[in-house]
Amino acid sequence: MLEQLLIFTRGGLILWTCKELGNALKGSPIDTLIRSCLLEERSGAASYNYDAPGAASYTLKWTFHNELGLVFVAVYQRILHLLYVDELLEMVKREFSEIYDPKRVEYFDFDETFRQLRKEAEARAEELRKVKPMGNDGRKQQVVKKGSGGFDGGNKKNKSDAKEADGDDGKGRKLENGHSNGNHSVVGEGNRGMGLANGKENARSNNGAFDVSKLQKLKSKGVKKPTDTSVVVRKGSKADPKTKVTKKNRVWDDSPKDAKLDFTDPVEENGNDNIQVVAADQGESMMDKEEIISSDSEEDEEDEEVGKDSKPDAKKKGWFSSMFQSIAGKANLEKADLEPALKALKDRLMTKNVAEEIAEKLCESVAASLEGKKLASFTRISSTVQAAMEEALGRILTPRRSIDILRDVHAAREQRKPYVVVFVGVNGVGKSTNLAKVAYWLLQHKVSVMMAACDTFRSGAVEQLRTHARRLQIPIFEKGYEKDPAVVAKEAIQEATRNGSDVVLVDTAGRMQDNEPLMRALSKLIYLNNPDLVLFVGEALVGNDAVDQLSKFNQKLADLSTSPNPRLIDGILLTKFDTIDDKVGAALSMVYISGSPVMFVGCGQSYTDLKKLNVKAIIKTLLK
């Protein structure tokens, strides 16, 4: 049974709801659909499943009237699988668009129309339900007949069927396709004791296509020549066994040899002497510098490239029709009109390292937002599609909440508790290095920081973090190896509370998203310590794997948590951003799949190489 049907504008104004469907929805499925699907550019999906608190679970389906800016949403219980919902939505959209007036707010007269449309849709669905089983039985009988006449061997009925197939109909087909009829005749003869494959081999051997003796002679001739040449090579390549070839260092000139470079700090046994102070030498962090966006000249180049992509379509339609269409405008954009431009955009996004699945969903969402709209005068379809894609990318990449960590740190300081940040991610992405970069940036803003070495699994992890702490002159809490990381983090937070540290940066062991024991330990650490921020550290080099990593990390944290409201990933730190040139698609893939913003971008080897994500620059690079 249909639970609810709503009609509202893209601005959020509800125009009509079905009063007959007075069922009270559990939870807020409509708000969740708008927040996590329609605003996240996932409207190209067929449906959305919502699990309400309790036992209720709903399926939501929707359609748009892009020209009028209307949204039609139907809600029903997931277990019912109503067949008429899609057709009912289309009928409601068609009828309501005829009476829609932007000045009107109430549509009480639509109740009777909807009642008739619903009865009509339910009647059609009932007819289809009755007709469908009969169609399936008929189809199965046809398949059985074909199978019994062609491929079963040993039955008399099969022989008669095969003979009938070799009759007039077989001759007619033989003129059109000799190969297929040849195979059928082999099947008919094979019923006496030979299979299909044996029949083919016998036919080929009778024609003299393969001669075993000739093949053996050719093979023996072909083997002799390489052996002779190999012997010659061996003779010519003999070297003096006394002289050993060793690799020598390249010398560019006759200058004296330079001393071996050694950047390690000379530290005595107590670990306190000769400490190199880094905070004063490295300079200002890139987080506090405004990134300069290039001039608008690149936009002209982009428009030219889009024009090149759309040239083949213009040739097909003819220059006069395309010129007239651009001047007069097209009545309504259809899916067929959008497909060439969307395909070009999808290919371009994939070349920028965007995951294929996400590029496809984005194009579907853009198509859903443009389908039915009127094309303005003096505009091309390709430029309209690109503008819609640019707007969609801006909505996805722009954070929906505040990512000002400094403000949150000061708020936690007023409550006299440390602000806890946990760094998680797969192996080798640079969690410890970028943790040190974040610590350096916080130190520049007069924030006291303490590190917690909770990677008790990897050899050298504690020593690596200890080196960063020594160079930055900040305290570190460590308990060595083979300890419970959740307990180490808890003790570190308690120590930071006693010492008055403002921020605790928790380093964790790298783990693959499929490693359940390590993911369970991470879930325990997050549940036990309830950090203020869970940062996923990921490489900017990954493409399709970004989707798998983030989705499984979130899924494991939700499944393995003992809390009814599990903590998921709050933000993303992208590393190795300086190595990807224009392949910036990983940022889009990670934000799209998790809904979490990119809070930091690592772009180098020094402590200052940490910056914010420039959304405009990313969009320009993706569509360039």
LINLIN-V900297 format. One record per residue. N is the residue number from 1. RES is the residue in three letters. D_FIRST is the distance of its C-alpha to the first C-alpha in Angstrom with 1 decimal. Layout:
<<N/RES/D_FIRST> <N/RES/D_FIRST>>
//
This chain:
<<1/MET/0.0> <2/LEU/3.8> <3/GLU/6.2> <4/GLN/9.3> <5/LEU/11.5> <6/LEU/15.3> <7/ILE/18.5> <8/PHE/21.6> <9/THR/25.1> <10/ARG/26.6> <11/GLY/28.7> <12/GLY/25.7> <13/LEU/25.6> <14/ILE/22.2> <15/LEU/22.4> <16/TRP/19.2> <17/THR/15.8> <18/CYS/13.3> <19/LYS/14.4> <20/GLU/11.8> <21/LEU/9.3> <22/GLY/11.9> <23/ASN/10.3> <24/ALA/13.3> <25/LEU/12.9> <26/LYS/15.3> <27/GLY/18.1> <28/SER/18.5> <29/PRO/16.4> <30/ILE/17.4> <31/ASP/21.1> <32/THR/21.1> <33/LEU/19.9> <34/ILE/22.6> <35/ARG/25.2> <36/SER/24.9> <37/CYS/23.6> <38/LEU/24.4> <39/LEU/27.7> <40/GLU/28.6> <41/GLU/28.6> <42/ARG/25.8> <43/SER/23.8> <44/GLY/24.7> <45/ALA/22.2> <46/ALA/19.1> <47/SER/16.7> <48/TYR/17.1> <49/ASN/16.0> <50/TYR/16.4> <51/ASP/17.3> <52/ALA/17.2> <53/PRO/20.2> <54/GLY/19.2> <55/ALA/16.8> <56/ALA/13.7> <57/SER/13.3> <58/TYR/11.3> <59/THR/11.7> <60/LEU/12.9> <61/LYS/14.0> <62/TRP/16.5> <63/THR/19.3> <64/PHE/22.6> <65/HIS/24.8> <66/ASN/28.0> <67/GLU/30.4> <68/LEU/28.8> <69/GLY/27.8> <70/LEU/24.1> <71/VAL/21.0> <72/PHE/17.5> <73/VAL/14.8> <74/ALA/11.0> <75/VAL/9.4> <76/TYR/6.5> <77/GLN/7.3> <78/ARG/10.1> <79/ILE/10.1> <80/LEU/7.2> <81/HIS/9.3> <82/LEU/7.5> <83/LEU/10.8> <84/TYR/10.7> <85/VAL/10.2> <86/ASP/14.0> <87/GLU/15.1> <88/LEU/13.1> <89/LEU/14.8> <90/GLU/18.0> <91/MET/17.8> <92/VAL/17.1> <93/LYS/20.0> <94/ARG/22.3> <95/GLU/21.9> <96/PHE/22.0> <97/SER/25.0> <98/GLU/26.9> <99/ILE/26.8> <100/TYR/27.0> <101/ASP/30.2> <102/PRO/31.2> <103/LYS/32.9> <104/ARG/29.9> <105/VAL/27.7> <106/GLU/25.4> <107/TYR/23.4> <108/PHE/22.3> <109/ASP/23.0> <110/PHE/20.1> <111/ASP/17.5> <112/GLU/18.5> <113/THR/18.6> <114/PHE/15.1> <115/ARG/13.9> <116/GLN/16.0> <117/LEU/14.9> <118/ARG/11.2> <119/LYS/12.4> <120/GLU/14.8> <121/ALA/12.7> <122/GLU/10.3> <123/ALA/13.7> <124/ARG/15.3> <125/ALA/12.8> <126/GLU/13.4> <127/GLU/17.1> <128/LEU/17.2> <129/ARG/15.8> <130/LYS/18.6> <131/VAL/21.3> <132/LYS/20.8> <133/PRO/22.3> <134/MET/25.3> <135/GLY/26.0> <136/ASN/26.1> <137/ASP/28.5> <138/GLY/30.8> <139/ARG/30.9> <140/LYS/31.9> <141/GLN/34.7> <142/GLN/36.2> <143/VAL/36.4> <144/VAL/38.1> <145/LYS/40.6> <146/LYS/41.5> <147/GLY/41.8> <148/SER/44.0> <149/GLY/46.3> <150/GLY/46.9> <151/PHE/46.8> <152/ASP/47.4> <153/GLY/51.1> <154/GLY/53.2> <155/ASN/51.5> <156/LYS/53.3> <157/LYS/50.1> <158/ASN/49.7> <159/LYS/53.3> <160/SER/52.9> <161/ASP/49.8> <162/ALA/51.6> <163/LYS/54.5> <164/GLU/52.4> <165/ALA/50.9> <166/ASP/54.5> <167/GLY/55.2> <168/ASP/55.0> <169/ASP/51.6> <170/GLY/52.9> <171/LYS/56.0> <172/GLY/54.0> <173/ARG/51.9> <174/LYS/55.1> <175/LEU/56.4> <176/GLU/53.3> <177/ASN/52.8> <178/GLY/55.6> <179/HIS/54.3> <180/SER/51.1> <181/ASN/53.1> <182/GLY/55.6> <183/ASN/53.1> <184/HIS/51.8> <185/SER/55.4> <186/VAL/56.0> <187/VAL/52.9> <188/GLY/54.5> <189/GLU/57.8> <190/GLY/56.3> <191/ASN/55.0> <192/ARG/58.6> <193/GLY/58.7> <194/MET/57.9> <195/GLY/54.6> <196/LEU/53.3> <197/ALA/54.8> <198/ASN/58.1> <199/GLY/58.3> <200/LYS/57.9> <201/GLU/60.6> <202/ASN/63.0> <203/ALA/62.6> <204/ARG/63.3> <205/SER/66.3> <206/ASN/67.8> <207/ASN/67.7> <208/GLY/69.6> <209/ALA/67.1> <210/PHE/67.7> <211/ASP/71.2> <212/VAL/71.2> <213/SER/75.0> <214/LYS/74.7> <215/LEU/71.8> <216/GLN/73.8> <217/LYS/76.8> <218/LEU/74.8> <219/LYS/73.2> <220/SER/76.6> <221/LYS/78.1> <222/GLY/75.2> <223/VAL/75.6> <224/LYS/79.3> <225/LYS/79.2> <226/PRO/76.9> <227/THR/79.0> <228/ASP/82.2> <229/THR/80.8> <230/SER/79.4> <231/VAL/82.9> <232/VAL/84.3> <233/VAL/81.9> <234/ARG/82.7> <235/LYS/86.4> <236/GLY/86.1> <237/SER/83.8> <238/LYS/86.2> <239/ALA/86.9> <240/ASP/89.6> <241/PRO/88.3> <242/LYS/90.4> <243/THR/88.7> <244/LYS/85.2> <245/VAL/82.9> <246/THR/81.5> <247/LYS/79.3> <248/LYS/81.1> <249/ASN/79.9> <250/ARG/80.1> <251/VAL/83.0> <252/TRP/82.8> <253/ASP/86.4> <254/ASP/89.4> <255/SER/88.3> <256/PRO/88.4> <257/LYS/85.4> <258/ASP/83.0> <259/ALA/82.2> <260/LYS/79.0> <261/LEU/76.2> <262/ASP/74.9> <263/PHE/72.3> <264/THR/71.9> <265/ASP/72.9> <266/PRO/76.1> <267/VAL/75.0> <268/GLU/77.2> <269/GLU/76.3> <270/ASN/75.2> <271/GLY/72.7> <272/ASN/73.6> <273/ASP/76.5> <274/ASN/76.4> <275/ILE/72.8> <276/GLN/71.9> <277/VAL/70.2> <278/VAL/67.5> <279/ALA/65.9> <280/ALA/68.8> <281/ASP/69.4> <282/GLN/66.0> <283/GLY/65.5> <284/GLU/62.4> <285/SER/59.0> <286/MET/57.1> <287/MET/54.1> <288/ASP/56.2> <289/LYS/57.3> <290/GLU/55.6> <291/GLU/54.8> <292/ILE/56.2> <293/ILE/53.9> <294/SER/55.7> <295/SER/56.5> <296/ASP/54.4> <297/SER/56.5> <298/GLU/54.0> <299/GLU/51.3> <300/ASP/53.4> <301/GLU/53.8> <302/GLU/50.0> <303/ASP/49.6> <304/GLU/52.2> <305/GLU/50.5> <306/VAL/47.2> <307/GLY/49.2> <308/LYS/50.7> <309/ASP/47.3> <310/SER/46.3> <311/LYS/49.6> <312/PRO/48.6> <313/ASP/45.7> <314/ALA/48.2> <315/LYS/50.6> <316/LYS/48.1> <317/LYS/47.1> <318/GLY/50.7> <319/TRP/52.5> <320/PHE/52.4> <321/SER/48.6> <322/SER/47.9> <323/MET/50.5> <324/PHE/49.1> <325/GLN/45.5> <326/SER/46.6> <327/ILE/48.5> <328/ALA/46.1> <329/GLY/42.9> <330/LYS/40.0> <331/ALA/37.4> <332/ASN/34.3> <333/LEU/34.1> <334/GLU/32.4> <335/LYS/31.5> <336/ALA/34.5> <337/ASP/36.8> <338/LEU/35.6> <339/GLU/35.8> <340/PRO/39.7> <341/ALA/39.9> <342/LEU/37.0> <343/LYS/38.5> <344/ALA/41.9> <345/LEU/40.3> <346/LYS/38.5> <347/ASP/41.8> <348/ARG/43.6> <349/LEU/41.3> <350/MET/41.7> <351/THR/45.4> <352/LYS/45.2> <353/ASN/43.8> <354/VAL/40.1> <355/ALA/37.9> <356/GLU/36.6> <357/GLU/33.0> <358/ILE/33.2> <359/ALA/35.1> <360/GLU/32.5> <361/LYS/29.6> <362/LEU/31.8> <363/CYS/32.6> <364/GLU/28.9> <365/SER/28.2> <366/VAL/31.3> <367/ALA/30.3> <368/ALA/26.8> <369/SER/28.7> <370/LEU/31.3> <371/GLU/29.6> <372/GLY/29.9> <373/LYS/32.5> <374/LYS/35.9> <375/LEU/38.8> <376/ALA/41.6> <377/SER/45.1> <378/PHE/47.6> <379/THR/45.0> <380/ARG/44.2> <381/ILE/40.9> <382/SER/42.2> <383/SER/43.2> <384/THR/39.9> <385/VAL/38.0> <386/GLN/40.5> <387/ALA/40.2> <388/ALA/36.4> <389/MET/36.9> <390/GLU/39.5> <391/GLU/37.3> <392/ALA/34.5> <393/LEU/37.1> <394/GLY/38.4> <395/ARG/35.0> <396/ILE/34.6> <397/LEU/38.1> <398/THR/38.7> <399/PRO/38.1> <400/ARG/35.4> <401/ARG/37.4> <402/SER/41.1> <403/ILE/43.0> <404/ASP/46.3> <405/ILE/47.4> <406/LEU/50.7> <407/ARG/48.9> <408/ASP/46.8> <409/VAL/50.1> <410/HIS/51.9> <411/ALA/49.0> <412/ALA/49.2> <413/ARG/53.0> <414/GLU/52.7> <415/GLN/50.8> <416/ARG/53.6> <417/LYS/51.5> <418/PRO/51.6> <419/TYR/49.0> <420/VAL/47.8> <421/VAL/46.9> <422/VAL/45.9> <423/PHE/46.5> <424/VAL/44.5> <425/GLY/44.3> <426/VAL/45.4> <427/ASN/49.1> <428/GLY/51.7> <429/VAL/49.8> <430/GLY/52.3> <431/LYS/50.8> <432/SER/54.2> <433/THR/55.8> <434/ASN/53.2> <435/LEU/53.0> <436/ALA/56.7> <437/LYS/56.1> <438/VAL/53.6> <439/ALA/56.2> <440/TYR/58.9> <441/TRP/56.7> <442/LEU/56.1> <443/LEU/59.8> <444/GLN/60.6> <445/HIS/58.6> <446/LYS/60.6> <447/VAL/57.8> <448/SER/59.0> <449/VAL/57.3> <450/MET/57.3> <451/MET/56.2> <452/ALA/54.7> <453/ALA/55.5> <454/CYS/52.5> <455/ASP/52.9> <456/THR/54.7> <457/PHE/54.0> <458/ARG/55.6> <459/SER/59.4> <460/GLY/61.0> <461/ALA/57.9> <462/VAL/59.5> <463/GLU/62.8> <464/GLN/61.0> <465/LEU/59.3> <466/ARG/62.6> <467/THR/64.4> <468/HIS/62.0> <469/ALA/62.4> <470/ARG/66.2> <471/ARG/66.3> <472/LEU/64.1> <473/GLN/65.9> <474/ILE/62.8> <475/PRO/62.2> <476/ILE/60.3> <477/PHE/58.9> <478/GLU/59.2> <479/LYS/59.4> <480/GLY/60.3> <481/TYR/58.4> <482/GLU/56.3> <483/LYS/54.9> <484/ASP/51.4> <485/PRO/50.3> <486/ALA/47.9> <487/VAL/50.9> <488/VAL/53.2> <489/ALA/50.8> <490/LYS/50.5> <491/GLU/54.3> <492/ALA/54.6> <493/ILE/52.5> <494/GLN/54.5> <495/GLU/57.7> <496/ALA/56.5> <497/THR/55.8> <498/ARG/59.3> <499/ASN/61.0> <500/GLY/59.1> <501/SER/57.6> <502/ASP/55.0> <503/VAL/53.0> <504/VAL/52.5> <505/LEU/51.7> <506/VAL/50.4> <507/ASP/51.2> <508/THR/49.1> <509/ALA/49.7> <510/GLY/48.2> <511/ARG/45.6> <512/MET/43.5> <513/GLN/39.8> <514/ASP/39.7> <515/ASN/42.2> <516/GLU/40.2> <517/PRO/43.3> <518/LEU/44.3> <519/MET/40.8> <520/ARG/40.5> <521/ALA/43.8> <522/LEU/42.6> <523/SER/39.5> <524/LYS/41.7> <525/LEU/44.1> <526/ILE/41.4> <527/TYR/39.8> <528/LEU/43.3> <529/ASN/44.7> <530/ASN/41.8> <531/PRO/43.4> <532/ASP/43.0> <533/LEU/42.4> <534/VAL/41.5> <535/LEU/42.9> <536/PHE/42.1> <537/VAL/45.3> <538/GLY/44.7> <539/GLU/47.0> <540/ALA/46.8> <541/LEU/47.9> <542/VAL/44.7> <543/GLY/42.3> <544/ASN/39.3> <545/ASP/40.3> <546/ALA/39.4> <547/VAL/35.7> <548/ASP/36.1> <549/GLN/38.3> <550/LEU/36.3> <551/SER/32.8> <552/LYS/34.3> <553/PHE/36.3> <554/ASN/33.3> <555/GLN/31.3> <556/LYS/34.2> <557/LEU/34.9> <558/ALA/31.3> <559/ASP/31.2> <560/LEU/34.8> <561/SER/34.8> <562/THR/34.9> <563/SER/33.6> <564/PRO/30.0> <565/ASN/30.5> <566/PRO/32.5> <567/ARG/34.8> <568/LEU/34.4> <569/ILE/36.8> <570/ASP/37.7> <571/GLY/40.0> <572/ILE/41.8> <573/LEU/45.5> <574/LEU/46.4> <575/THR/49.7> <576/LYS/52.3> <577/PHE/51.2> <578/ASP/54.8> <579/THR/54.7> <580/ILE/51.9> <581/ASP/53.4> <582/ASP/50.5> <583/LYS/48.0> <584/VAL/45.9> <585/GLY/42.5> <586/ALA/42.1> <587/ALA/41.6> <588/LEU/38.7> <589/SER/37.1> <590/MET/37.5> <591/VAL/36.1> <592/TYR/33.1> <593/ILE/32.1> <594/SER/32.7> <595/GLY/32.3> <596/SER/35.7> <597/PRO/38.7> <598/VAL/42.0> <599/MET/44.4> <600/PHE/47.6> <601/VAL/49.1> <602/GLY/52.1> <603/CYS/54.5> <604/GLY/57.8> <605/GLN/59.9> <606/SER/61.4> <607/TYR/60.0> <608/THR/59.7> <609/ASP/57.4> <610/LEU/54.1> <611/LYS/52.3> <612/LYS/49.1> <613/LEU/46.7> <614/ASN/47.5> <615/VAL/44.2> <616/LYS/45.9> <617/ALA/48.3> <618/ILE/45.6> <619/ILE/43.6> <620/LYS/46.9> <621/THR/47.7> <622/LEU/44.4> <623/LEU/44.5> <624/LYS/48.3>>
//
